[in-house]
Amino acid sequence: YLQLHDANSLRLACEAAAERACAADGEAFLDLLVQADALGASRLKARAMRLAVHHFKDLALQGAFETLPPPLLTEVLRLVAVEFDPILPS
């Protein structure tokens, strides 16, 4: 199928569908983050990572990050530190 059709279009359509599915469930994008990382889907991973950083406080209060693999958790925490560095005490 991919030899006959544009694989990039299919990938973009799959990413859009995954994002829409995650919009309905606030925590689903963490599962998407793990899957995107495992598949090497860098654009989808970056989008899910931005959502994780944006919703960090609420997700952390719910304990949602406990299920992330340690390397992904480290990456999320690093991005949170960079994002919120100006307002964090030193």
SEFIZA-3560 file (N, C-alpha, C; in Angstrom, 3 decimals):
REM SEFIZA-3560
<numar><xx>0.820</xx><yy>-1.189</yy><zz>0.000</zz><atom>N</atom></numar>
<numar><xx>0.000</xx><yy>0.000</yy><zz>0.000</zz><atom>CA</atom></numar>
<numar><xx>0.868</xx><yy>1.258</yy><zz>0.000</zz><atom>C</atom></numar>
<numar><xx>1.879</xx><yy>1.278</yy><zz>0.868</zz><atom>N</atom></numar>
<numar><xx>2.722</xx><yy>2.457</yy><zz>0.975</zz><atom>CA</atom></numar>
<numar><xx>3.561</xx><yy>2.695</yy><zz>-0.265</zz><atom>C</atom></numar>
<numar><xx>3.816</xx><yy>1.633</yy><zz>-1.028</zz><atom>N</atom></numar>
<numar><xx>4.563</xx><yy>1.809</yy><zz>-2.272</zz><atom>CA</atom></numar>
<numar><xx>3.707</xx><yy>2.477</yy><zz>-3.337</zz><atom>C</atom></numar>
<numar><xx>2.389</xx><yy>2.296</yy><zz>-3.250</zz><atom>N</atom></numar>
<numar><xx>1.488</xx><yy>2.864</yy><zz>-4.234</zz><atom>CA</atom></numar>
<numar><xx>0.974</xx><yy>4.247</yy><zz>-3.840</zz><atom>C</atom></numar>
<numar><xx>0.991</xx><yy>4.533</yy><zz>-2.566</zz><atom>N</atom></numar>
<numar><xx>0.423</xx><yy>5.783</yy><zz>-2.067</zz><atom>CA</atom></numar>
<numar><xx>1.482</xx><yy>6.566</yy><zz>-1.296</zz><atom>C</atom></numar>
<numar><xx>1.202</xx><yy>7.803</yy><zz>-1.078</zz><atom>N</atom></numar>
<numar><xx>2.122</xx><yy>8.680</yy><zz>-0.376</zz><atom>CA</atom></numar>
<numar><xx>2.151</xx><yy>8.338</yy><zz>1.112</zz><atom>C</atom></numar>
<numar><xx>3.256</xx><yy>7.800</yy><zz>1.587</zz><atom>N</atom></numar>
<numar><xx>3.382</xx><yy>7.400</yy><zz>2.985</zz><atom>CA</atom></numar>
<numar><xx>3.325</xx><yy>8.609</yy><zz>3.917</zz><atom>C</atom></numar>
<numar><xx>3.828</xx><yy>9.746</yy><zz>3.473</zz><atom>N</atom></numar>
<numar><xx>3.804</xx><yy>10.947</yy><zz>4.303</zz><atom>CA</atom></numar>
<numar><xx>2.372</xx><yy>11.382</yy><zz>4.586</zz><atom>C</atom></numar>
<numar><xx>1.514</xx><yy>11.331</yy><zz>3.594</zz><atom>N</atom></numar>
<numar><xx>0.105</xx><yy>11.706</yy><zz>3.797</zz><atom>CA</atom></numar>
<numar><xx>-0.571</xx><yy>10.760</yy><zz>4.777</zz><atom>C</atom></numar>
<numar><xx>-0.278</xx><yy>9.494</yy><zz>4.652</zz><atom>N</atom></numar>
<numar><xx>-0.853</xx><yy>8.504</yy><zz>5.566</zz><atom>CA</atom></numar>
<numar><xx>-0.373</xx><yy>8.746</yy><zz>6.993</zz><atom>C</atom></numar>
<numar><xx>0.912</xx><yy>9.023</yy><zz>7.156</zz><atom>N</atom></numar>
<numar><xx>1.469</xx><yy>9.295</yy><zz>8.477</zz><atom>CA</atom></numar>
<numar><xx>0.817</xx><yy>10.521</yy><zz>9.101</zz><atom>C</atom></numar>
<numar><xx>0.675</xx><yy>11.585</yy><zz>8.317</zz><atom>N</atom></numar>
<numar><xx>0.052</xx><yy>12.806</yy><zz>8.828</zz><atom>CA</atom></numar>
<numar><xx>-1.402</xx><yy>12.569</yy><zz>9.218</zz><atom>C</atom></numar>
<numar><xx>-2.110</xx><yy>11.776</yy><zz>8.444</zz><atom>N</atom></numar>
<numar><xx>-3.507</xx><yy>11.459</yy><zz>8.763</zz><atom>CA</atom></numar>
<numar><xx>-3.595</xx><yy>10.650</yy><zz>10.056</zz><atom>C</atom></numar>
<numar><xx>-2.674</xx><yy>9.721</yy><zz>10.244</zz><atom>N</atom></numar>
<numar><xx>-2.651</xx><yy>8.925</yy><zz>11.477</zz><atom>CA</atom></numar>
<numar><xx>-2.334</xx><yy>9.797</yy><zz>12.684</zz><atom>C</atom></numar>
<numar><xx>-1.384</xx><yy>10.718</yy><zz>12.517</zz><atom>N</atom></numar>
<numar><xx>-1.049</xx><yy>11.625</yy><zz>13.608</zz><atom>CA</atom></numar>
<numar><xx>-2.237</xx><yy>12.508</yy><zz>13.970</zz><atom>C</atom></numar>
<numar><xx>-2.932</xx><yy>13.019</yy><zz>12.962</zz><atom>N</atom></numar>
<numar><xx>-4.103</xx><yy>13.874</yy><zz>13.218</zz><atom>CA</atom></numar>
<numar><xx>-5.198</xx><yy>13.095</yy><zz>13.931</zz><atom>C</atom></numar>
<numar><xx>-5.414</xx><yy>11.857</yy><zz>13.523</zz><atom>N</atom></numar>
<numar><xx>-6.432</xx><yy>11.026</yy><zz>14.170</zz><atom>CA</atom></numar>
<numar><xx>-6.060</xx><yy>10.741</yy><zz>15.621</zz><atom>C</atom></numar>
<numar><xx>-4.799</xx><yy>10.485</yy><zz>15.879</zz><atom>N</atom></numar>
<numar><xx>-4.342</xx><yy>10.230</yy><zz>17.240</zz><atom>CA</atom></numar>
<numar><xx>-4.515</xx><yy>11.471</yy><zz>18.111</zz><atom>C</atom></numar>
<numar><xx>-4.207</xx><yy>12.629</yy><zz>17.560</zz><atom>N</atom></numar>
<numar><xx>-4.382</xx><yy>13.875</yy><zz>18.317</zz><atom>CA</atom></numar>
<numar><xx>-5.848</xx><yy>14.126</yy><zz>18.639</zz><atom>C</atom></numar>
<numar><xx>-6.734</xx><yy>13.881</yy><zz>17.689</zz><atom>N</atom></numar>
<numar><xx>-8.167</xx><yy>14.068</yy><zz>17.943</zz><atom>CA</atom></numar>
<numar><xx>-8.658</xx><yy>13.107</yy><zz>19.019</zz><atom>C</atom></numar>
<numar><xx>-8.178</xx><yy>11.886</yy><zz>18.981</zz><atom>N</atom></numar>
<numar><xx>-8.576</xx><yy>10.905</yy><zz>19.990</zz><atom>CA</atom></numar>
<numar><xx>-8.096</xx><yy>11.337</yy><zz>21.369</zz><atom>C</atom></numar>
<numar><xx>-6.922</xx><yy>11.916</yy><zz>21.437</zz><atom>N</atom></numar>
<numar><xx>-6.376</xx><yy>12.366</yy><zz>22.717</zz><atom>CA</atom></numar>
<numar><xx>-7.089</xx><yy>13.598</yy><zz>23.238</zz><atom>C</atom></numar>
<numar><xx>-7.651</xx><yy>14.398</yy><zz>22.357</zz><atom>N</atom></numar>
<numar><xx>-8.371</xx><yy>15.597</yy><zz>22.790</zz><atom>CA</atom></numar>
<numar><xx>-9.591</xx><yy>15.215</yy><zz>23.624</zz><atom>C</atom></numar>
<numar><xx>-10.155</xx><yy>14.053</yy><zz>23.357</zz><atom>N</atom></numar>
<numar><xx>-11.338</xx><yy>13.603</yy><zz>24.090</zz><atom>CA</atom></numar>
<numar><xx>-10.975</xx><yy>13.079</yy><zz>25.477</zz><atom>C</atom></numar>
<numar><xx>-9.772</xx><yy>12.590</yy><zz>25.642</zz><atom>N</atom></numar>
<numar><xx>-9.324</xx><yy>12.031</yy><zz>26.917</zz><atom>CA</atom></numar>
<numar><xx>-8.059</xx><yy>12.763</yy><zz>27.344</zz><atom>C</atom></numar>
<numar><xx>-8.150</xx><yy>13.516</yy><zz>28.415</zz><atom>N</atom></numar>
<numar><xx>-7.051</xx><yy>14.372</yy><zz>28.850</zz><atom>CA</atom></numar>
<numar><xx>-5.745</xx><yy>13.666</yy><zz>29.120</zz><atom>C</atom></numar>
<numar><xx>-5.782</xx><yy>12.413</yy><zz>29.543</zz><atom>N</atom></numar>
<numar><xx>-4.549</xx><yy>11.705</yy><zz>29.862</zz><atom>CA</atom></numar>
<numar><xx>-4.088</xx><yy>10.772</yy><zz>28.742</zz><atom>C</atom></numar>
<numar><xx>-4.865</xx><yy>10.630</yy><zz>27.711</zz><atom>N</atom></numar>
<numar><xx>-4.516</xx><yy>9.695</yy><zz>26.645</zz><atom>CA</atom></numar>
<numar><xx>-3.234</xx><yy>10.085</yy><zz>25.927</zz><atom>C</atom></numar>
<numar><xx>-2.903</xx><yy>11.370</yy><zz>25.945</zz><atom>N</atom></numar>
<numar><xx>-1.697</xx><yy>11.765</yy><zz>25.228</zz><atom>CA</atom></numar>
<numar><xx>-0.425</xx><yy>11.263</yy><zz>25.902</zz><atom>C</atom></numar>
<numar><xx>-0.491</xx><yy>10.874</yy><zz>27.181</zz><atom>N</atom></numar>
<numar><xx>0.683</xx><yy>10.258</yy><zz>27.797</zz><atom>CA</atom></numar>
<numar><xx>0.925</xx><yy>8.868</yy><zz>27.213</zz><atom>C</atom></numar>
<numar><xx>-0.147</xx><yy>8.126</yy><zz>26.963</zz><atom>N</atom></numar>
<numar><xx>-0.009</xx><yy>6.835</yy><zz>26.272</zz><atom>CA</atom></numar>
<numar><xx>0.513</xx><yy>7.059</yy><zz>24.859</zz><atom>C</atom></numar>
<numar><xx>-0.009</xx><yy>8.098</yy><zz>24.228</zz><atom>N</atom></numar>
<numar><xx>0.454</xx><yy>8.445</yy><zz>22.883</zz><atom>CA</atom></numar>
<numar><xx>1.932</xx><yy>8.812</yy><zz>22.896</zz><atom>C</atom></numar>
<numar><xx>2.360</xx><yy>9.524</yy><zz>23.925</zz><atom>N</atom></numar>
<numar><xx>3.774</xx><yy>9.884</yy><zz>24.066</zz><atom>CA</atom></numar>
<numar><xx>4.648</xx><yy>8.644</yy><zz>24.133</zz><atom>C</atom></numar>
<numar><xx>4.240</xx><yy>7.676</yy><zz>24.938</zz><atom>N</atom></numar>
<numar><xx>5.013</xx><yy>6.433</yy><zz>25.076</zz><atom>CA</atom></numar>
<numar><xx>5.057</xx><yy>5.678</yy><zz>23.744</zz><atom>C</atom></numar>
<numar><xx>3.919</xx><yy>5.582</yy><zz>23.073</zz><atom>N</atom></numar>
<numar><xx>3.871</xx><yy>4.867</yy><zz>21.795</zz><atom>CA</atom></numar>
<numar><xx>4.679</xx><yy>5.583</yy><zz>20.721</zz><atom>C</atom></numar>
<numar><xx>4.559</xx><yy>6.906</yy><zz>20.665</zz><atom>N</atom></numar>
<numar><xx>5.309</xx><yy>7.674</yy><zz>19.667</zz><atom>CA</atom></numar>
<numar><xx>6.804</xx><yy>7.522</yy><zz>19.887</zz><atom>C</atom></numar>
<numar><xx>7.223</xx><yy>7.519</yy><zz>21.143</zz><atom>N</atom></numar>
<numar><xx>8.641</xx><yy>7.334</yy><zz>21.453</zz><atom>CA</atom></numar>
<numar><xx>9.106</xx><yy>5.951</yy><zz>21.010</zz><atom>C</atom></numar>
<numar><xx>8.312</xx><yy>4.933</yy><zz>21.304</zz><atom>N</atom></numar>
<numar><xx>8.682</xx><yy>3.558</yy><zz>20.933</zz><atom>CA</atom></numar>
<numar><xx>8.750</xx><yy>3.379</yy><zz>19.422</zz><atom>C</atom></numar>
<numar><xx>7.874</xx><yy>4.077</yy><zz>18.692</zz><atom>N</atom></numar>
<numar><xx>7.836</xx><yy>3.942</yy><zz>17.229</zz><atom>CA</atom></numar>
<numar><xx>8.808</xx><yy>4.875</yy><zz>16.513</zz><atom>C</atom></numar>
<numar><xx>9.382</xx><yy>5.800</yy><zz>17.252</zz><atom>N</atom></numar>
<numar><xx>10.279</xx><yy>6.765</yy><zz>16.624</zz><atom>CA</atom></numar>
<numar><xx>9.539</xx><yy>7.836</yy><zz>15.839</zz><atom>C</atom></numar>
<numar><xx>8.282</xx><yy>8.087</yy><zz>16.204</zz><atom>N</atom></numar>
<numar><xx>7.470</xx><yy>9.113</yy><zz>15.541</zz><atom>CA</atom></numar>
<numar><xx>7.776</xx><yy>10.456</yy><zz>16.196</zz><atom>C</atom></numar>
<numar><xx>8.814</xx><yy>11.111</yy><zz>15.718</zz><atom>N</atom></numar>
<numar><xx>9.334</xx><yy>12.297</yy><zz>16.406</zz><atom>CA</atom></numar>
<numar><xx>8.360</xx><yy>13.472</yy><zz>16.436</zz><atom>C</atom></numar>
<numar><xx>7.640</xx><yy>13.715</yy><zz>15.352</zz><atom>N</atom></numar>
<numar><xx>6.689</xx><yy>14.832</yy><zz>15.351</zz><atom>CA</atom></numar>
<numar><xx>5.548</xx><yy>14.593</yy><zz>16.322</zz><atom>C</atom></numar>
<numar><xx>5.025</xx><yy>13.392</yy><zz>16.311</zz><atom>N</atom></numar>
<numar><xx>3.932</xx><yy>13.050</yy><zz>17.212</zz><atom>CA</atom></numar>
<numar><xx>4.415</xx><yy>13.074</yy><zz>18.667</zz><atom>C</atom></numar>
<numar><xx>5.623</xx><yy>12.600</yy><zz>18.889</zz><atom>N</atom></numar>
<numar><xx>6.197</xx><yy>12.636</yy><zz>20.233</zz><atom>CA</atom></numar>
<numar><xx>6.345</xx><yy>14.081</yy><zz>20.708</zz><atom>C</atom></numar>
<numar><xx>6.814</xx><yy>14.952</yy><zz>19.834</zz><atom>N</atom></numar>
<numar><xx>6.994</xx><yy>16.360</yy><zz>20.205</zz><atom>CA</atom></numar>
<numar><xx>5.658</xx><yy>17.010</yy><zz>20.563</zz><atom>C</atom></numar>
<numar><xx>4.617</xx><yy>16.698</yy><zz>19.819</zz><atom>N</atom></numar>
<numar><xx>3.288</xx><yy>17.247</yy><zz>20.117</zz><atom>CA</atom></numar>
<numar><xx>2.779</xx><yy>16.743</yy><zz>21.461</zz><atom>C</atom></numar>
<numar><xx>2.914</xx><yy>15.451</yy><zz>21.694</zz><atom>N</atom></numar>
<numar><xx>2.470</xx><yy>14.874</yy><zz>22.964</zz><atom>CA</atom></numar>
<numar><xx>3.309</xx><yy>15.419</yy><zz>24.122</zz><atom>C</atom></numar>
<numar><xx>4.585</xx><yy>15.637</yy><zz>23.877</zz><atom>N</atom></numar>
<numar><xx>5.468</xx><yy>16.179</yy><zz>24.906</zz><atom>CA</atom></numar>
<numar><xx>5.044</xx><yy>17.609</yy><zz>25.265</zz><atom>C</atom></numar>
<numar><xx>4.703</xx><yy>18.409</yy><zz>24.264</zz><atom>N</atom></numar>
<numar><xx>4.228</xx><yy>19.776</yy><zz>24.535</zz><atom>CA</atom></numar>
<numar><xx>2.963</xx><yy>19.753</yy><zz>25.387</zz><atom>C</atom></numar>
<numar><xx>2.060</xx><yy>18.822</yy><zz>25.102</zz><atom>N</atom></numar>
<numar><xx>0.845</xx><yy>18.696</yy><zz>25.911</zz><atom>CA</atom></numar>
<numar><xx>1.176</xx><yy>18.283</yy><zz>27.344</zz><atom>C</atom></numar>
<numar><xx>2.123</xx><yy>17.377</yy><zz>27.493</zz><atom>N</atom></numar>
<numar><xx>2.518</xx><yy>16.934</yy><zz>28.826</zz><atom>CA</atom></numar>
<numar><xx>3.109</xx><yy>18.083</yy><zz>29.632</zz><atom>C</atom></numar>
<numar><xx>3.912</xx><yy>18.915</yy><zz>28.991</zz><atom>N</atom></numar>
<numar><xx>4.498</xx><yy>20.068</yy><zz>29.675</zz><atom>CA</atom></numar>
<numar><xx>3.406</xx><yy>21.073</yy><zz>30.015</zz><atom>C</atom></numar>
<numar><xx>2.519</xx><yy>21.327</yy><zz>29.072</zz><atom>N</atom></numar>
<numar><xx>1.447</xx><yy>22.306</yy><zz>29.276</zz><atom>CA</atom></numar>
<numar><xx>0.528</xx><yy>21.901</yy><zz>30.433</zz><atom>C</atom></numar>
<numar><xx>0.221</xx><yy>20.621</yy><zz>30.545</zz><atom>N</atom></numar>
<numar><xx>-0.695</xx><yy>20.122</yy><zz>31.573</zz><atom>CA</atom></numar>
<numar><xx>0.046</xx><yy>19.502</yy><zz>32.760</zz><atom>C</atom></numar>
<numar><xx>1.322</xx><yy>19.829</yy><zz>32.899</zz><atom>N</atom></numar>
<numar><xx>2.170</xx><yy>19.174</yy><zz>33.883</zz><atom>CA</atom></numar>
<numar><xx>1.591</xx><yy>19.224</yy><zz>35.298</zz><atom>C</atom></numar>
<numar><xx>1.196</xx><yy>20.388</yy><zz>35.743</zz><atom>N</atom></numar>
<numar><xx>0.737</xx><yy>20.537</yy><zz>37.132</zz><atom>CA</atom></numar>
<numar><xx>-0.455</xx><yy>19.622</yy><zz>37.426</zz><atom>C</atom></numar>
<numar><xx>-1.467</xx><yy>19.662</yy><zz>36.563</zz><atom>N</atom></numar>
<numar><xx>-2.655</xx><yy>18.838</yy><zz>36.786</zz><atom>CA</atom></numar>
<numar><xx>-2.331</xx><yy>17.352</yy><zz>36.727</zz><atom>C</atom></numar>
<numar><xx>-1.526</xx><yy>16.970</yy><zz>35.741</zz><atom>N</atom></numar>
<numar><xx>-1.166</xx><yy>15.559</yy><zz>35.600</zz><atom>CA</atom></numar>
<numar><xx>-0.317</xx><yy>15.080</yy><zz>36.773</zz><atom>C</atom></numar>
<numar><xx>0.587</xx><yy>15.928</yy><zz>37.234</zz><atom>N</atom></numar>
<numar><xx>1.434</xx><yy>15.545</yy><zz>38.367</zz><atom>CA</atom></numar>
<numar><xx>0.588</xx><yy>15.353</yy><zz>39.627</zz><atom>C</atom></numar>
<numar><xx>-0.389</xx><yy>16.231</yy><zz>39.836</zz><atom>N</atom></numar>
<numar><xx>-1.260</xx><yy>16.099</yy><zz>41.002</zz><atom>CA</atom></numar>
<numar><xx>-2.071</xx><yy>14.807</yy><zz>40.955</zz><atom>C</atom></numar>
<numar><xx>-2.378</xx><yy>14.334</yy><zz>39.757</zz><atom>N</atom></numar>
<numar><xx>-3.137</xx><yy>13.087</yy><zz>39.590</zz><atom>CA</atom></numar>
<numar><xx>-2.236</xx><yy>11.852</yy><zz>39.621</zz><atom>C</atom></numar>
<numar><xx>-0.925</xx><yy>12.052</yy><zz>39.601</zz><atom>N</atom></numar>
<numar><xx>0.000</xx><yy>10.919</yy><zz>39.578</zz><atom>CA</atom></numar>
<numar><xx>0.117</xx><yy>10.267</yy><zz>38.214</zz><atom>C</atom></numar>
<numar><xx>-0.267</xx><yy>10.980</yy><zz>37.171</zz><atom>N</atom></numar>
<numar><xx>-0.297</xx><yy>10.400</yy><zz>35.825</zz><atom>CA</atom></numar>
<numar><xx>1.090</xx><yy>10.080</yy><zz>35.276</zz><atom>C</atom></numar>
<numar><xx>2.111</xx><yy>10.760</yy><zz>35.760</zz><atom>N</atom></numar>
<numar><xx>3.455</xx><yy>10.546</yy><zz>35.220</zz><atom>CA</atom></numar>
<numar><xx>4.123</xx><yy>9.289</yy><zz>35.774</zz><atom>C</atom></numar>
<numar><xx>3.516</xx><yy>8.658</yy><zz>36.763</zz><atom>N</atom></numar>
<numar><xx>4.105</xx><yy>7.464</yy><zz>37.370</zz><atom>CA</atom></numar>
<numar><xx>4.230</xx><yy>6.307</yy><zz>36.383</zz><atom>C</atom></numar>
<numar><xx>3.435</xx><yy>6.331</yy><zz>35.330</zz><atom>N</atom></numar>
<numar><xx>3.458</xx><yy>5.230</yy><zz>34.363</zz><atom>CA</atom></numar>
<numar><xx>4.470</xx><yy>5.443</yy><zz>33.233</zz><atom>C</atom></numar>
<numar><xx>5.054</xx><yy>6.634</yy><zz>33.161</zz><atom>N</atom></numar>
<numar><xx>6.027</xx><yy>6.897</yy><zz>32.091</zz><atom>CA</atom></numar>
<numar><xx>7.328</xx><yy>6.149</yy><zz>32.349</zz><atom>C</atom></numar>
<numar><xx>7.953</xx><yy>5.652</yy><zz>31.299</zz><atom>N</atom></numar>
<numar><xx>9.286</xx><yy>5.059</yy><zz>31.451</zz><atom>CA</atom></numar>
<numar><xx>10.263</xx><yy>6.146</yy><zz>31.930</zz><atom>C</atom></numar>
<numar><xx>11.239</xx><yy>5.780</yy><zz>32.751</zz><atom>N</atom></numar>
<numar><xx>12.169</xx><yy>6.776</yy><zz>33.307</zz><atom>CA</atom></numar>
<numar><xx>12.814</xx><yy>7.727</yy><zz>32.284</zz><atom>C</atom></numar>
<numar><xx>13.264</xx><yy>7.262</yy><zz>31.117</zz><atom>N</atom></numar>
<numar><xx>13.861</xx><yy>8.219</yy><zz>30.175</zz><atom>CA</atom></numar>
<numar><xx>12.861</xx><yy>9.280</yy><zz>29.686</zz><atom>C</atom></numar>
<numar><xx>11.615</xx><yy>8.880</yy><zz>29.474</zz><atom>N</atom></numar>
<numar><xx>10.598</xx><yy>9.849</yy><zz>29.056</zz><atom>CA</atom></numar>
<numar><xx>10.259</xx><yy>10.807</yy><zz>30.191</zz><atom>C</atom></numar>
<numar><xx>10.176</xx><yy>10.299</yy><zz>31.393</zz><atom>N</atom></numar>
<numar><xx>9.908</xx><yy>11.160</yy><zz>32.540</zz><atom>CA</atom></numar>
<numar><xx>11.015</xx><yy>12.203</yy><zz>32.692</zz><atom>C</atom></numar>
<numar><xx>12.250</xx><yy>11.787</yy><zz>32.534</zz><atom>N</atom></numar>
<numar><xx>13.372</xx><yy>12.714</yy><zz>32.592</zz><atom>CA</atom></numar>
<numar><xx>13.259</xx><yy>13.782</yy><zz>31.521</zz><atom>C</atom></numar>
<numar><xx>12.874</xx><yy>13.377</yy><zz>30.334</zz><atom>N</atom></numar>
<numar><xx>12.719</xx><yy>14.323</yy><zz>29.233</zz><atom>CA</atom></numar>
<numar><xx>11.599</xx><yy>15.330</yy><zz>29.518</zz><atom>C</atom></numar>
<numar><xx>10.480</xx><yy>14.846</yy><zz>30.052</zz><atom>N</atom></numar>
<numar><xx>9.372</xx><yy>15.738</yy><zz>30.411</zz><atom>CA</atom></numar>
<numar><xx>9.834</xx><yy>16.722</yy><zz>31.472</zz><atom>C</atom></numar>
<numar><xx>10.498</xx><yy>16.235</yy><zz>32.503</zz><atom>N</atom></numar>
<numar><xx>10.956</xx><yy>17.111</yy><zz>33.586</zz><atom>CA</atom></numar>
<numar><xx>11.966</xx><yy>18.148</yy><zz>33.086</zz><atom>C</atom></numar>
<numar><xx>12.815</xx><yy>17.745</yy><zz>32.175</zz><atom>N</atom></numar>
<numar><xx>13.790</xx><yy>18.680</yy><zz>31.604</zz><atom>CA</atom></numar>
<numar><xx>13.071</xx><yy>19.799</yy><zz>30.850</zz><atom>C</atom></numar>
<numar><xx>12.061</xx><yy>19.432</yy><zz>30.060</zz><atom>N</atom></numar>
<numar><xx>11.313</xx><yy>20.443</yy><zz>29.308</zz><atom>CA</atom></numar>
<numar><xx>10.480</xx><yy>21.338</yy><zz>30.225</zz><atom>C</atom></numar>
<numar><xx>9.946</xx><yy>20.771</yy><zz>31.292</zz><atom>N</atom></numar>
<numar><xx>9.203</xx><yy>21.581</yy><zz>32.271</zz><atom>CA</atom></numar>
<numar><xx>10.148</xx><yy>22.599</yy><zz>32.905</zz><atom>C</atom></numar>
<numar><xx>11.342</xx><yy>22.164</yy><zz>33.272</zz><atom>N</atom></numar>
<numar><xx>12.317</xx><yy>23.078</yy><zz>33.878</zz><atom>CA</atom></numar>
<numar><xx>12.687</xx><yy>24.199</yy><zz>32.920</zz><atom>C</atom></numar>
<numar><xx>12.872</xx><yy>23.876</yy><zz>31.653</zz><atom>N</atom></numar>
<numar><xx>13.211</xx><yy>24.902</yy><zz>30.658</zz><atom>CA</atom></numar>
<numar><xx>12.030</xx><yy>25.861</yy><zz>30.463</zz><atom>C</atom></numar>
<numar><xx>10.837</xx><yy>25.306</yy><zz>30.371</zz><atom>N</atom></numar>
<numar><xx>9.635</xx><yy>26.114</yy><zz>30.129</zz><atom>CA</atom></numar>
<numar><xx>9.347</xx><yy>27.067</yy><zz>31.288</zz><atom>C</atom></numar>
<numar><xx>9.494</xx><yy>26.576</yy><zz>32.502</zz><atom>N</atom></numar>
<numar><xx>9.104</xx><yy>27.363</yy><zz>33.664</zz><atom>CA</atom></numar>
<numar><xx>10.292</xx><yy>27.960</yy><zz>34.413</zz><atom>C</atom></numar>
<numar><xx>11.479</xx><yy>27.895</yy><zz>33.853</zz><atom>N</atom></numar>
<numar><xx>12.676</xx><yy>28.434</yy><zz>34.493</zz><atom>CA</atom></numar>
<numar><xx>12.508</xx><yy>29.887</yy><zz>34.933</zz><atom>C</atom></numar>
<numar><xx>11.924</xx><yy>30.758</yy><zz>34.112</zz><atom>N</atom></numar>
<numar><xx>11.816</xx><yy>32.160</yy><zz>34.530</zz><atom>CA</atom></numar>
<numar><xx>10.975</xx><yy>32.383</yy><zz>35.792</zz><atom>C</atom></numar>
<numar><xx>10.054</xx><yy>31.467</yy><zz>36.089</zz><atom>N</atom></numar>
<numar><xx>9.188</xx><yy>31.694</yy><zz>37.257</zz><atom>CA</atom></numar>
<numar><xx>9.533</xx><yy>30.797</yy><zz>38.442</zz><atom>C</atom></numar>
<numar><xx>10.483</xx><yy>29.891</yy><zz>38.257</zz><atom>N</atom></numar>
<numar><xx>10.904</xx><yy>29.014</yy><zz>39.367</zz><atom>CA</atom></numar>
<numar><xx>11.953</xx><yy>29.702</yy><zz>40.220</zz><atom>C</atom></numar>
<numar><xx>11.903</xx><yy>29.490</yy><zz>41.547</zz><atom>N</atom></numar>
<numar><xx>12.958</xx><yy>30.059</yy><zz>42.384</zz><atom>CA</atom></numar>
<numar><xx>14.276</xx><yy>29.346</yy><zz>42.108</zz><atom>C</atom></numar>
<numar><xx>15.381</xx><yy>30.068</yy><zz>42.267</zz><atom>N</atom></numar>
<numar><xx>16.676</xx><yy>29.431</yy><zz>42.003</zz><atom>CA</atom></numar>
<numar><xx>17.296</xx><yy>28.868</yy><zz>43.248</zz><atom>C</atom></numar>
//
